[in-house]
């Protein structure tokens, strides 16, 4: 990677350039790839050391494939990002990194991602290659065209999270339940709508479009859609905790974790609707102490009920 950088940017300070290269890869967004561990956690294999090597490999594979998409996204949105008060600081939009370097980084990340997959068991390789390529393929078209269409844009984001979970199950050999697929899709839609809410408020205040699809949204639609998704998600989660097969595997007290989920959703809705402060879901996760408490409480409660 350093050789590539020297070829295309000899005149630029290496330390600064490496900082910008790391920035374009968006390592903080890699937290989204923790979804690949969902099959391990929900199946009761959290302390099973045999599944973790494959789980970690597919995690890092998704980190690099998602970074390749971030590079492409910044290339496609460079002109639009220049008009945004925060996004204008992105390396390509700011002119610090050229689009040529962006394409190189995209290709390098793709190579790293698929190379990591080769380290997995051969019988799993073809299925995992297909899932990871499908993730890249749909997000490629998302970047160049599909993100311009309201509703379709958030649906593609949600499908991307489902593919992460599916890849985690395939890599570790753990069967994915319909409950996990539904909950992953619903939660992802919810988070994406929260981001669109913030985008629409910015559009209302400035008249500038942070994304083309924003004209297909308004506050009433986003709030109504979010309320529907939250309601369906909570009902789905409660039904999951009370289903016969889950009770047989995990015990009858799992429904108690629903309280943490409810409070966490309400806090996110409060930020989105009352405080007008839902930016990137990743940023909210790192900044909001109440949501962090709900996640930790839910996680610890789940572990105690499931594993002890």
C-alpha positions as CSV (number, residue, x, y, z in Angstrom):
1,X,0.0,0.0,0.0
2,X,2.8,2.4,0.8
3,X,4.4,1.8,-2.6
4,X,1.1,2.7,-4.3
5,X,0.9,5.9,-2.3
6,X,4.4,7.0,-3.2
7,X,3.8,6.4,-6.9
8,X,0.7,8.7,-6.9
9,X,1.6,11.2,-4.3
10,X,5.3,11.9,-4.0
11,X,4.8,15.5,-3.3
12,X,2.5,15.0,-0.3
13,X,3.6,14.6,3.3
14,X,3.4,10.8,4.0
15,X,2.1,11.2,7.6
16,X,-0.7,13.5,6.6
17,X,-1.5,11.3,3.5
18,X,-1.6,8.1,5.6
19,X,-4.0,9.9,8.0
20,X,-6.3,10.8,5.1
21,X,-6.0,7.3,3.6
22,X,-7.2,5.8,6.9
23,X,-10.0,8.4,7.0
24,X,-11.3,7.4,3.6
25,X,-11.5,3.8,4.8
26,X,-13.7,4.8,7.7
27,X,-12.5,2.4,10.3
28,X,-15.1,3.6,12.8
29,X,-17.8,2.3,10.5
30,X,-16.3,-1.2,10.8
31,X,-18.5,-1.6,14.0
32,X,-21.3,-2.3,11.6
33,X,-19.6,-5.5,10.6
34,X,-20.0,-6.8,14.2
35,X,-23.3,-8.2,12.8
36,X,-21.3,-11.1,11.4
37,X,-21.0,-12.3,15.1
38,X,-24.8,-12.3,15.6
39,X,-25.1,-16.1,14.7
40,X,-22.4,-16.9,17.3
41,X,-24.0,-14.9,20.0
42,X,-27.6,-15.9,19.5
43,X,-26.8,-19.6,19.1
44,X,-25.1,-19.8,22.5
45,X,-21.6,-20.3,21.0
46,X,-20.1,-17.1,22.4
47,X,-17.6,-19.2,24.5
48,X,-17.0,-21.8,21.8
49,X,-13.5,-21.2,20.7
50,X,-13.9,-23.3,17.6
51,X,-16.1,-20.9,15.8
52,X,-14.1,-17.7,16.5
53,X,-11.3,-18.1,13.9
54,X,-13.8,-18.3,11.0
55,X,-15.9,-15.5,12.6
56,X,-12.9,-13.2,12.8
57,X,-11.8,-13.9,9.3
58,X,-15.3,-13.1,7.8
59,X,-15.4,-9.9,10.0
60,X,-12.2,-8.6,8.6
61,X,-13.2,-9.6,5.1
62,X,-16.3,-7.4,5.5
63,X,-14.3,-4.6,7.0
64,X,-12.2,-4.4,3.8
65,X,-15.1,-4.9,1.4
66,X,-17.1,-2.2,3.1
67,X,-14.1,0.1,3.0
68,X,-13.9,-0.4,-0.8
69,X,-17.5,0.7,-1.0
70,X,-16.8,3.8,1.2
71,X,-14.0,4.7,-1.3
72,X,-16.4,4.4,-4.2
73,X,-19.1,6.3,-2.4
74,X,-16.7,9.2,-1.7
75,X,-15.7,9.2,-5.4
76,X,-19.2,9.3,-6.6
77,X,-20.4,11.9,-4.1
78,X,-17.3,14.2,-4.2
79,X,-19.1,17.1,-5.9
80,X,-22.2,16.8,-3.7
81,X,-20.1,16.5,-0.6
82,X,-18.3,19.7,-1.3
83,X,-21.6,21.5,-0.6
84,X,-22.1,19.9,2.8
85,X,-20.7,21.5,6.0
86,X,-19.3,18.2,7.4
87,X,-18.9,16.0,4.3
88,X,-16.8,18.6,2.6
89,X,-14.0,17.6,4.9
90,X,-13.8,14.1,3.4
91,X,-10.4,13.7,1.7
92,X,-11.7,13.3,-1.9
93,X,-14.3,16.1,-1.6
94,X,-11.6,18.4,0.0
95,X,-9.2,17.6,-2.9
96,X,-6.6,16.1,-0.5
97,X,-6.8,12.7,-2.2
98,X,-7.5,12.3,-5.9
99,X,-10.2,10.2,-7.4
100,X,-7.4,8.1,-9.0
101,X,-6.1,7.2,-5.5
102,X,-9.7,6.5,-4.4
103,X,-10.1,3.9,-7.1
104,X,-6.7,2.4,-6.2
105,X,-7.8,2.1,-2.6
106,X,-11.1,0.6,-3.6
107,X,-9.3,-2.1,-5.6
108,X,-6.7,-2.8,-2.8
109,X,-9.5,-3.2,-0.2
110,X,-11.4,-5.6,-2.5
111,X,-8.2,-7.7,-3.0
112,X,-7.6,-7.9,0.8
113,X,-11.3,-8.9,1.4
114,X,-11.3,-11.8,-1.1
115,X,-7.8,-12.9,-0.1
116,X,-8.9,-13.3,3.5
117,X,-11.8,-15.5,2.4
118,X,-9.3,-17.9,0.9
119,X,-8.1,-18.7,4.4
120,X,-11.5,-20.2,5.3
121,X,-12.4,-23.9,4.8
122,X,-12.6,-24.8,1.2
123,X,-16.2,-26.2,1.4
124,X,-17.4,-22.8,2.6
125,X,-15.4,-20.7,0.2
126,X,-17.8,-20.6,-2.8
127,X,-20.8,-19.6,-0.8
128,X,-18.9,-16.9,1.1
129,X,-17.4,-15.6,-2.1
130,X,-20.9,-15.3,-3.5
131,X,-22.3,-13.5,-0.4
132,X,-19.4,-11.0,-0.1
133,X,-19.5,-10.3,-3.9
134,X,-23.3,-9.9,-3.7
135,X,-22.7,-7.3,-0.9
136,X,-20.2,-5.5,-3.1
137,X,-22.3,-5.8,-6.2
138,X,-25.5,-4.3,-4.7
139,X,-23.6,-1.5,-3.0
140,X,-21.8,-0.7,-6.2
141,X,-25.1,0.0,-7.9
142,X,-26.3,1.7,-4.7
143,X,-23.4,4.2,-5.0
144,X,-23.7,4.9,-8.7
145,X,-27.6,5.0,-9.0
146,X,-29.9,3.3,-6.5
147,X,-29.3,5.6,-3.6
148,X,-31.1,8.3,-5.6
149,X,-34.4,6.6,-4.9
150,X,-36.2,7.0,-1.6
151,X,-37.1,3.8,0.3
152,X,-35.0,1.7,-2.1
153,X,-31.9,3.3,-0.5
154,X,-32.7,2.3,3.0
155,X,-33.8,-1.2,1.9
156,X,-30.4,-1.8,0.2
157,X,-28.7,-0.7,3.4
158,X,-30.8,-3.2,5.4
159,X,-30.1,-6.0,3.0
160,X,-26.4,-5.4,3.4
161,X,-26.7,-6.1,7.2
162,X,-28.7,-9.2,6.5
163,X,-25.8,-10.4,4.2
164,X,-23.4,-9.8,7.0
165,X,-25.4,-12.0,9.3
166,X,-25.7,-14.7,6.6
167,X,-22.0,-14.6,6.0
168,X,-21.3,-15.0,9.7
169,X,-23.6,-18.1,9.8
170,X,-22.0,-19.6,6.7
171,X,-18.4,-19.0,7.9
172,X,-19.1,-20.6,11.4
173,X,-21.4,-23.3,10.2
174,X,-24.3,-22.0,12.4
175,X,-27.8,-22.1,11.1
176,X,-29.5,-18.7,10.7
177,X,-33.1,-18.5,12.1
178,X,-35.8,-16.5,10.4
179,X,-36.1,-14.4,13.6
180,X,-32.5,-13.3,13.2
181,X,-33.0,-12.3,9.6
182,X,-36.2,-10.4,10.3
183,X,-34.7,-8.5,13.3
184,X,-31.6,-7.6,11.5
185,X,-33.5,-6.2,8.5
186,X,-35.9,-4.3,10.8
187,X,-33.3,-2.8,13.0
188,X,-31.2,-1.7,10.0
189,X,-34.3,0.0,8.4
190,X,-34.9,1.8,11.7
191,X,-31.3,3.1,11.8
192,X,-31.3,4.1,8.2
193,X,-34.6,6.1,8.7
194,X,-33.0,7.9,11.6
195,X,-30.2,9.0,9.3
196,X,-32.7,10.1,6.7
197,X,-34.5,12.1,9.3
198,X,-31.3,14.0,10.0
199,X,-30.7,14.5,6.3
200,X,-34.2,15.9,5.7
201,X,-33.9,18.4,8.6
202,X,-30.6,19.6,7.1
203,X,-32.4,19.9,3.7
204,X,-35.3,21.9,5.4
205,X,-32.9,24.3,7.1
206,X,-30.5,25.0,4.2
207,X,-32.4,24.0,1.0
208,X,-29.3,22.0,0.0
209,X,-29.7,18.3,-0.7
210,X,-27.3,16.1,1.3
211,X,-28.4,13.2,-1.0
212,X,-30.6,13.1,-4.1
213,X,-33.2,10.7,-2.6
214,X,-34.0,13.2,0.2
215,X,-36.8,14.8,-1.9
216,X,-38.7,11.5,-1.6
217,X,-38.9,11.9,2.2
218,X,-40.5,14.4,4.6
219,X,-40.9,14.5,8.4
220,X,-44.3,13.0,8.5
221,X,-43.4,10.1,6.3
222,X,-40.1,9.4,8.2
223,X,-41.8,9.6,11.7
224,X,-44.7,7.4,10.6
225,X,-42.4,4.8,8.9
226,X,-40.1,4.8,12.0
227,X,-43.0,4.3,14.4
228,X,-44.2,1.4,12.3
229,X,-40.8,-0.2,12.1
230,X,-40.1,0.2,15.8
231,X,-43.5,-1.4,16.6
232,X,-42.9,-4.3,14.3
233,X,-39.4,-4.8,15.6
234,X,-40.4,-4.9,19.2
235,X,-43.3,-7.3,18.5
236,X,-41.0,-9.5,16.5
237,X,-38.4,-9.5,19.2
238,X,-40.9,-10.3,21.9
239,X,-42.4,-13.1,19.8
240,X,-38.8,-14.4,19.3
241,X,-38.1,-14.5,23.0
242,X,-41.4,-16.3,23.7
243,X,-41.2,-18.8,20.8
244,X,-41.2,-22.5,21.8
245,X,-37.9,-23.3,20.1
246,X,-36.1,-20.3,21.8
247,X,-37.5,-21.2,25.2
248,X,-36.3,-24.8,24.7
249,X,-32.8,-23.6,23.9
250,X,-32.4,-20.5,26.0
251,X,-34.9,-20.7,28.8
252,X,-38.1,-18.9,29.7
253,X,-36.7,-15.6,31.0
254,X,-35.3,-14.2,27.7
255,X,-38.3,-11.9,27.3
256,X,-37.0,-9.8,30.2
257,X,-34.4,-8.3,27.9
258,X,-37.2,-6.7,25.9
259,X,-37.2,-3.8,28.4
260,X,-33.7,-2.7,27.4
261,X,-34.7,-2.9,23.7
262,X,-37.7,-0.7,24.3
263,X,-35.9,2.0,26.2
264,X,-33.0,2.0,23.7
265,X,-35.5,2.5,20.8
266,X,-37.3,5.3,22.7
267,X,-34.0,7.1,23.4
268,X,-33.0,6.9,19.7
269,X,-36.5,8.3,18.8
270,X,-36.0,11.0,21.3
271,X,-32.7,12.1,19.7
272,X,-34.3,11.9,16.3
273,X,-37.6,13.7,16.9
274,X,-37.2,15.8,20.0
275,X,-33.6,16.8,19.9
276,X,-33.2,16.7,16.1
277,X,-29.8,15.0,16.7
278,X,-29.7,11.7,14.9
279,X,-26.6,11.7,12.6
280,X,-24.7,8.6,11.7
281,X,-25.9,5.6,13.8
282,X,-22.2,4.8,14.5
283,X,-21.7,8.3,15.8
284,X,-24.7,8.0,18.0
285,X,-23.4,4.7,19.4
286,X,-20.1,6.3,20.3
287,X,-21.6,9.4,21.8
288,X,-24.9,8.7,23.6
289,X,-24.4,7.3,27.1
290,X,-28.1,6.3,27.5
291,X,-28.0,4.2,24.4
292,X,-24.7,2.7,25.4
293,X,-26.2,1.8,28.8
294,X,-29.2,0.1,27.1
295,X,-27.0,-1.9,24.8
296,X,-24.7,-3.0,27.6
297,X,-27.7,-3.8,29.8
298,X,-29.3,-5.8,27.1
299,X,-26.0,-7.6,26.2
300,X,-25.2,-8.5,29.8
301,X,-28.8,-9.6,30.5
302,X,-28.8,-11.8,27.4
303,X,-25.4,-13.3,28.4
304,X,-26.6,-14.1,32.0
305,X,-29.9,-15.6,30.8
306,X,-28.4,-17.5,27.9
307,X,-25.0,-18.7,29.3
308,X,-25.5,-19.0,33.0
